[in-house]
Amino acid sequence: MSFSAVEIDDIATTESSLSTPKLSLVSQSGSFINFEWNAVSGAYAYRIFYKNGVDWKTIAETKNTSFLWNGGTYGKDYVFT
């Protein structure tokens, strides 16, 4: 399994522009992928998406600055944002 173009989107509580969170850790063990990123001031929560063919699928919405995904298939490539 590999991943590329990893970025975490934030959900704003206001209409102001928020900075993009920076990943501090992406690790993989079997079908598990662990994401960790810095907190963004003013962000209410964070959404994580992966590309499923031509469509983007939401896999998480969290208030935490980390997320463990167990939806992967070992050996398959994923693109996250």
BELCORCOR-V231622 format. One record per backbone hydrogen bond with DSSP energy under -0.5 kcal/mol. NH is the residue of the N-H (numbers start at 1). CO is the residue of the C=O. Records with the same first field share a line. If there is no record, write none. Layout:
NH = CO  CO
This chain:
2 = 76
4 = 78
8 = 21
9 = 47
11 = 45
12 = 10
13 = 42
21 = 8
23 = 21
24 = 36
25 = 36
27 = 34
29 = 32
32 = 29
33 = 69
34 = 27
35 = 67
36 = 25
37 = 65
38 = 22
41 = 39
43 = 40
44 = 11
45 = 11
46 = 62
47 = 9
48 = 60
50 = 57
51 = 79
52 = 50  55
53 = 51
54 = 52
55 = 52
57 = 50
59 = 48
60 = 48
62 = 46
67 = 35
69 = 33  67
72 = 31
74 = 72
76 = 73
78 = 2
80 = 4
81 = 49
